[in-house]
Amino acid sequence: MSNREFEKPLFIASHFGFSPIDAPRVSQKDIDITEDCGPSAAEKAAFLRVYIERNMSAQPHPLALSWKRGRDYSLELVGFPAGVAEAKLIRASLSILTEEGHKNLVVEINSIGDKDSIAAYERELHSFARKSQSTMSPELKKLIKDDIFALVKAHGAEVDALKKDLPSSIASLSAASRGEFKEVLAYLEALGVDFRFAPELVGERNMCSETLFNIRDEANTLLASGFHYSRLSKRFGFKKELPLMGVTIFGDVLKPAKTAVKTYKELPKPKFYLVQLGREAKMKALPLIELLRVNHIPIYHFLGKDKITSQLEKAESLRSPYLLIIGQKEALEDSVTIRNVSTRAQDTISMKVLPQYLKHLPL
């Protein structure tokens, strides 16, 4: 997307490490390969196809990409671990929506887990359906025969009456998926995000897995929706599932169609590189990135990587004059160590005053 202007949502997303690309075009092959996966699946398949065709697997992973299709904005992650993926998408989405004037945002969240969890959950739903069959209309029986998740997703007086007794997907999570979901919730708490459990969020049964989330405003308007779609990678010949998660921010709720969208001639050019060491430090990273963003201080970061050597190599390749280091000690003290790459001189500063400190550094 060189020599092009960047709309404000993509500009904000770049602060969180999302690189804008042209929206992948949906082909008939993408539609055919996902015909049993719901209406949004073809767009995800289009991205997977482009990922393969452009040999994106050769790029340093994890990857964070963004684009605009129609009026909607997509933020997509490849290769990010659980917890970091959800937190990164949610934090970036909240920043975009807040900048567009939305207030009192709430994250709805649920997990359907891995393939074993999903299979166990489906068994529970089928068992519930059999017990309730005598009270079901022929229309509902057909609906759940085609897709048992319809018991959870469908609306109407008949289905709504059954929902109060439906089994929860969280109760069917495997030990591994339960651990991953706990990690996601820990990240949300570290972000200070308002969230609520939404058992009705189960996604498309042939595509989705693990965590799903929606973001709504004070009027209960659906503003964004995110989910894992790693299962689609198997349909493209991957032997192991490629970790994939994305969020769509619905453009029709950002601004009226005729309202001018603010654009930028270029993306931010950071002078600082954030190095994080350990789980606690990683959880402090996204709130820090947001604090610096609102103070107009962009930074480089590689949150999907844990090894310090990978992070330092990236910082060196970018020729960042300063490192912002959060280790275990800094994470506990809510501080950051700022190191001058050339002189090796360093100071440790409270996160609260870091924006003012960085603005007075010679660059």
C-alpha positions, 0 to 999 in steps of 0.5 A: 500500500505504498504511495497511498493514504491511510484511513484513520482506523488503519493508522491507529491499528499500525500503532499496535503492529498491524501492517496494512495491505490491499484487501484479498479478493474473494474468488469462487474457489474461496466461496466453494471451499467454505460453503458450509462455514457461514457468510464470513468464511470466504473472506477468511479463505481469501486471506489464507489463499493470498498468504499461500500465493505470496509465500507469506510463510517466509516472512518473520512470524507472527504476522499482524495485517490489516485492510479495508473491504467495503466499509469494514476494517479487518485486523488479522493475526497469524501465529500469535499465541492465545491470550496475546492474540485476543488482547492485541485484537481487542485493544486495537479495536477499542482504540479505533472505536473510542477514537470514532466517538464510541463510549462505554464499550463492553467486550462480550466473550466466550470460548468453544475450545479445541476440536475435543472441546467442540465435539464434547459440546456438540454431544451435550447439545444433542443430548439436550435436544433429544430430551427437549424434542417432544416440545419442539416444532418441526421447523426447529427440529429441522434447524438443529438437524442441519446445525446443532449450534442453531439451538444457541444462535437462533432467536425466537420465542421457542428457542429463547424459552429453551436457552435458559437451560442450555449447556454452556460451551465453557463447561465442555472445555478440555484442560488445554482450552480451559487453560488458554481461556484463563490466559485470555481473561487474565489479559483482559483484566490486565487491560482493564477492559469491561467484559461479560461472558456471552454463552450465545457466542459459538460462531460457525461450527465448521470454522470457529474454535477457541475464543470468540468476542464481540464489542458493543456500545452503550446502545448495545450496537454491535461494533466489532466481532472477532474469532479464531479460524485456524481450522480453515487452514486444514482445508488449504492443505496445512498438515497442522492448524495455522494459528489464525485469529481476526476481528472485523470492525463494522464501518457502517457504525463508525461514521455515516456513509457521507462523512469524510474519513480522516486519512494520513499520508504515511504511517508512524515512524517509531524511534523506540523499540519495546522489549518485553521479558516474561508473561507479566511484562507482556501483559503490561505491554499493550496498556503501555502501547495505548498510553504512548499512542494517545500521547502521539509516541509510536513504538515498535514491538514484537509481542508474539516473540518471547526470546530476547534475542529475536526482539533485539535482532529486530530492534537492531534491524530497525535501527531504533536509537532507544530500547524500552525494556520491561522485565519482571522487575519493571512489570512489578514496579510499573516502570520501564527501563530506557536504554540508549543503544549507542551509549548504553546509558539507561534510566528506569522511569515510572510508566505514568510519566514515561510519555513526558520523559520520552518527549524530551529525549534527543532523537 
